[in-house]
């Protein structure tokens, strides 16, 4: 009989963790839909939308709100942005509950988690009143409490990963706010994307560990290292994808042609003229509206080429990893899944170029990255060494 991977936390903890992981995946996919349909600035204020908790359905529903001076209401897009915020807020509440449950056996654990939540709750109205320094102070204090707890606690009961996930959610809320107030600044949009994937990965890992369904293998050390390398490479590629999307560089090599000029070539060349330095400037100040992008063609080409090169690296590595898994007893299904999914993901990326970035294909491309990450994290969470059997004396 196998022993639990973690002590029993709560009768429904693993169910709540799986619900949160599923919602995190939904938030990632819906967020991609919002971003790719150019609805990211459709609610110029935060956390409300033109002063409403939901969203206005017509301009007549707005009464002298300052957001109207920033951007005219587009009801067909405003609901997307605000619905995404509501989904993210619901996810934040679920992560808070998980942190409370996981920390309840730690000395002052519940108090620390609840205090952090209260500080964040106080920071929001302060921000809405224009008291940005005070709001930031409360948010920083909440992060400090959670990170200190994560540093001091071990993870035998998932307390560390639970409070760390809650800390990531708070940063995600800040990045969501800055995405709007800093007008789709690329480094913030990319950070927000990475934060979403990080939240999803942490929740998936926590859900698997709480569910207690290990995969027992004789030699796990090398395989775990290979999986970690895969996660790192995929994370870099996700970051490059976020940088490509936020700088509107997806079609910088050309689009809509079945010739090789836009893929595998770029703008008709195997190695096009690209401005690598300007394409990867991280900070360009505040106050610029980045919707539609501000970079010239050569800078966007550099971003797109970097994304393509890394896509090839990730494709080859995960394919190779899949082959290794296929050869291990009991791991054939996992290996086939990895190989098939990374192939599909690569094909979706090419389709984005060849079909001129259709919304459905672009959203599926984001979903595919999340599923790939889920498979790698699932293996990391489940692979364990065989239990030692006590020898009779």
C-alpha positions in Angstrom: 0.0 0.0 0.0 1.5 3.4 -1.0 1.9 6.1 1.5 0.4 9.6 0.7 2.6 12.0 -1.1 1.4 14.7 1.4 -0.5 14.4 4.6 -4.2 14.6 4.3 -5.1 18.2 4.2 -8.9 18.3 3.8 -11.5 15.9 2.4 -12.1 18.2 -0.5 -8.7 19.9 -0.9 -7.7 18.0 -4.0 -11.1 18.7 -5.6 -10.8 22.4 -4.9 -7.2 22.4 -6.3 -8.4 20.7 -9.6 -11.2 23.2 -9.9 -8.8 26.1 -9.4 -6.4 24.5 -12.0 -9.3 24.2 -14.5 -10.3 27.8 -13.9 -6.7 28.9 -14.4 -6.6 27.2 -17.7 -9.9 28.9 -18.6 -8.5 32.3 -17.6 -5.4 31.8 -19.8 -7.5 30.8 -22.9 -10.1 33.5 -22.4 -7.3 36.0 -21.7 -5.8 35.1 -25.1 -9.1 35.6 -26.7 -9.4 39.1 -25.1 -5.8 40.1 -26.1 -6.0 38.7 -29.7 -9.4 40.3 -30.3 -7.9 43.7 -29.4 -10.2 44.0 -26.4 -7.4 44.6 -23.8 -8.1 48.3 -23.4 -11.9 48.1 -23.8 -12.4 49.0 -20.1 -10.0 51.9 -19.5 -10.5 51.9 -15.7 -9.7 49.2 -13.2 -11.1 47.1 -11.5 -14.4 48.5 -12.7 -15.5 49.0 -16.4 -16.6 52.6 -16.9 -17.4 52.7 -13.2 -19.5 49.5 -13.3 -18.8 46.2 -11.5 -20.1 44.5 -14.7 -20.0 46.5 -17.9 -22.2 49.0 -19.6 -24.2 47.8 -22.6 -24.5 51.1 -24.3 -23.1 54.6 -24.0 -26.3 55.8 -22.4 -25.5 53.6 -19.4 -22.4 55.7 -18.6 -22.9 58.8 -16.5 -20.0 61.3 -16.4 -17.3 58.8 -15.9 -13.6 59.8 -16.4 -13.0 56.6 -18.5 -15.0 58.1 -21.4 -12.3 60.7 -21.9 -9.8 57.9 -22.4 -11.6 55.6 -24.8 -15.1 55.5 -26.3 -17.2 52.5 -25.1 -17.3 49.5 -27.4 -19.9 47.1 -25.9 -18.9 44.3 -28.1 -15.4 44.3 -26.5 -16.0 45.6 -23.0 -17.8 42.5 -21.8 -14.7 40.4 -22.8 -12.3 42.4 -20.7 -14.5 42.6 -17.7 -15.6 39.0 -17.8 -11.9 38.1 -17.9 -11.4 40.1 -14.7 -14.3 38.4 -13.0 -13.0 35.0 -13.9 -9.5 36.0 -12.6 -11.1 37.3 -9.4 -12.9 34.0 -8.8 -9.7 32.2 -9.4 -8.0 34.5 -6.8 -10.7 33.6 -4.2 -10.2 29.8 -4.9 -6.4 30.2 -4.4 -7.0 32.1 -1.2 -9.2 29.3 0.2 -6.5 26.7 -0.8 -3.9 28.8 1.0 -6.0 29.0 4.2 -6.6 25.3 4.2 -3.0 24.4 3.6 -1.7 26.9 6.2 -4.2 26.0 9.0 -1.8 23.6 10.7 1.1 26.2 10.7 1.6 28.5 13.6 -0.3 31.7 12.8 -0.7 30.4 9.3 -4.3 31.3 8.8 -3.7 34.7 10.3 -0.9 35.4 7.8 -3.0 34.4 4.8 -6.1 36.3 5.9 -4.0 39.4 6.8 -2.5 39.4 3.3 -5.9 39.2 1.8 -7.2 42.1 3.9 -4.2 44.2 2.8 -5.0 43.5 -0.8 -8.7 44.3 -0.3 -7.7 47.6 1.2 -5.3 48.4 -1.6 -8.0 48.2 -4.3 -10.2 51.1 -3.1 -7.1 53.2 -2.3 -6.0 52.7 -5.9 -9.4 53.7 -7.2 -9.3 56.9 -5.2 -5.9 57.8 -6.7 -3.9 57.0 -3.6 -1.4 54.9 -5.6 1.5 55.0 -3.2 -0.6 53.9 -0.3 -2.2 51.2 -2.4 1.2 49.9 -3.5 2.4 49.9 0.1 -0.5 47.6 1.2 0.1 45.3 -1.8 3.9 45.1 -1.0 3.2 44.3 2.6 0.8 41.5 1.6 3.5 40.0 -0.7 6.1 40.3 2.1 4.0 38.3 4.5 3.3 35.5 2.0 6.8 35.2 0.7 8.2 35.2 4.2 5.8 32.4 5.1 6.7 30.4 2.0 10.4 30.8 2.8 10.0 29.6 6.4 7.7 26.7 5.8 8.5 23.4 4.2 6.1 21.8 1.6 5.2 18.5 3.3 1.6 19.6 3.6 1.6 21.9 0.5 1.6 25.0 2.7 4.6 26.5 0.9 3.3 26.1 -2.7 -0.2 27.2 -1.6 0.9 30.5 -0.1 3.3 31.0 -3.0 0.5 30.6 -5.5 -1.5 33.2 -3.6 1.4 35.5 -3.8 1.6 35.0 -7.5 -2.1 35.8 -7.8 -1.6 39.1 -6.1 1.2 40.0 -8.6 -1.1 38.9 -11.4 -3.7 41.4 -10.1 -1.1 44.2 -10.2 0.0 43.2 -13.7 -3.6 43.2 -14.8 -4.1 46.6 -13.5 -0.9 47.9 -15.1 -1.8 46.3 -18.4 -4.7 48.7 -18.6 -3.2 51.8 -16.9 0.1 51.5 -18.8 -1.7 51.0 -22.1 -0.7 47.5 -23.0 3.0 48.0 -22.3 4.7 44.9 -23.8 6.8 44.0 -20.7 3.7 44.1 -18.5 1.5 42.1 -21.0 4.3 39.5 -21.3 4.7 39.4 -17.5 0.9 39.0 -17.1 0.9 36.1 -19.5 3.8 34.4 -17.7 2.0 34.9 -14.4 -1.0 33.2 -15.7 1.0 30.2 -16.8 2.9 30.1 -13.5 -0.4 30.1 -11.6 -1.7 27.3 -13.7 1.5 25.2 -13.3 1.6 25.7 -9.5 -2.1 24.7 -9.2 -1.7 21.7 -11.4 1.3 20.5 -9.4 -0.5 21.0 -6.2 -3.6 19.2 -7.5 -1.6 16.1 -8.5 0.3 16.0 -5.2 -2.9 16.3 -3.2 -4.6 13.6 -5.3 -1.8 11.0 -4.6 -1.5 9.1 -7.8 2.2 8.6 -8.2 4.0 7.0 -11.1 6.7 4.8 -9.6 9.9 4.5 -11.7 13.3 3.0 -10.7 15.4 5.9 -11.8 13.8 9.3 -11.5 16.7 11.7 -11.1 17.7 12.0 -14.7 14.1 12.1 -16.0 13.2 14.8 -13.5 16.1 16.9 -14.8 15.1 16.4 -18.4 11.5 17.4 -17.5 12.7 20.6 -15.7 14.8 21.5 -18.8 11.6 21.0 -20.9 9.7 23.3 -18.6 12.4 26.0 -18.7 12.6 25.8 -22.5 8.8 26.0 -22.9 8.7 28.9 -20.4 11.2 30.8 -22.5 9.1 30.1 -25.6 5.9 31.2 -23.9 7.7 34.5 -22.9 8.8 35.0 -26.5 5.2 34.3 -27.7 4.0 37.0 -25.2 6.6 39.4 -26.5 5.6 38.7 -30.1 1.9 39.2 -29.4 2.3 42.3 -27.3 4.5 43.9 -29.9 2.1 42.8 -32.7 4.9 41.0 -34.5 3.1 37.7 -35.3 2.8 38.6 -39.0 6.0 40.7 -39.4 7.4 38.1 -41.9 4.4 38.3 -44.1 1.1 36.3 -44.1 -1.6 34.8 -46.1 0.6 33.1 -48.7 1.1 29.4 -49.3 4.6 30.0 -50.7 7.7 29.6 -48.6 8.4 33.4 -48.5 6.7 33.9 -45.0 7.5 30.4 -43.7 10.0 28.9 -43.4 11.5 32.0 -44.9 10.8 35.4 -43.4 9.9 38.3 -45.7 11.3 36.3 -48.6 14.7 35.7 -46.9 16.2 32.8 -44.9 17.9 35.3 -42.7 16.1 38.7 -43.1 17.4 42.1 -42.1 16.3 42.5 -38.5 16.9 45.1 -35.8 17.7 42.8 -32.8 18.6 45.6 -30.4 15.5 47.7 -30.8 13.2 44.6 -30.9 14.1 43.6 -27.4 14.2 46.9 -25.5 12.3 46.0 -22.3 11.5 49.4 -20.9 10.3 52.4 -23.0 8.7 54.6 -20.4 5.1 55.1 -19.4 2.4 57.0 -21.2 2.7 55.5 -24.7 -0.3 53.7 -26.1 1.1 50.3 -27.3 -2.2 49.1 -28.9 -1.3 48.1 -32.5 2.5 48.3 -31.7 5.0 51.0 -32.0 8.0 49.2 -33.4 9.2 49.4 -37.0 9.2 46.4 -39.4 12.8 45.3 -38.8 12.4 45.3 -35.0 9.2 43.1 -35.3 11.0 40.8 -37.7 13.7 40.2 -35.0 11.1 39.3 -32.5 9.3 36.9 -34.9 12.6 35.2 -35.9 13.6 34.7 -32.3 10.2 33.1 -31.6 10.6 30.8 -34.6 14.1 29.7 -33.6 13.0 28.9 -30.1 10.0 27.1 -31.4 12.3 24.7 -33.3 14.4 24.2 -30.2 11.3 23.4 -28.1 9.9 21.2 -30.8 13.0 19.1 -31.2 13.6 18.8 -27.4 10.1 17.7 -26.5 10.0 15.3 -29.4 13.2 13.8 -28.2 11.9 13.7 -24.6 8.7 12.0 -25.9 10.8 9.3 -27.6 12.7 8.6 -24.3 9.4 8.3 -22.5 8.0 5.9 -25.0 11.0 3.6 -24.4 10.3 3.5 -20.6 8.0 0.8 -19.3 4.6 2.2 -18.5 5.4 5.7 -20.0 4.5 5.1 -23.6 1.2 7.0 -23.4 2.9 10.1 -21.9 5.6 10.0 -24.6 3.1 9.8 -27.4 1.0 12.6 -25.9 4.0 14.9 -25.7 5.2 14.2 -29.3 1.7 14.6 -30.7 0.9 17.8 -28.8 4.2 19.5 -29.6 3.7 18.6 -33.3 0.2 20.1 -33.2 1.5 23.2 -31.4 4.1 23.7 -34.1 1.5 23.3 -36.8 -0.8 25.8 -35.2 2.1 28.3 -35.1 2.7 27.8 -38.8 -1.0 28.1 -39.5 -1.1 31.5 -37.7 1.3 32.8 -40.3 -0.1 31.0 -43.4 -3.8 31.9 -42.5 -3.0 35.5 -41.3 -3.6 34.9 -37.6 -7.2 33.7 -37.5 -8.6 34.3 -34.0 -9.5 30.6 -33.4 -6.1 29.3 -34.4 -4.3 31.9 -32.4 -6.4 31.1 -29.2 -5.8 27.4 -29.8 -2.1 28.1 -30.0 -2.2 29.6 -26.5 -4.2 26.7 -25.2 -1.7 24.2 -26.7 1.1 25.9 -24.8 -0.8 25.6 -21.6 -1.6 21.9 -22.2 2.1 21.2 -23.0 3.1 22.8 -19.7 0.4 20.8 -17.9 1.8 17.5 -19.2 5.4 18.4 -18.2 4.3 19.6 -14.7 2.1 16.6 -14.3 5.0 14.3 -14.8 7.2 16.3 -12.4 4.5 16.0 -9.8 3.7 12.3 -10.2 7.0 10.6 -10.9 8.3 9.1 -7.7 10.8 6.4 -6.7 9.5 2.9 -5.8 8.6 2.4 -2.1 11.1 0.4 -0.1 9.7 -2.8 1.1 10.8 -3.8 4.6 12.6 -7.1 4.5 11.4 -9.8 7.0 13.8 -10.5 9.8 
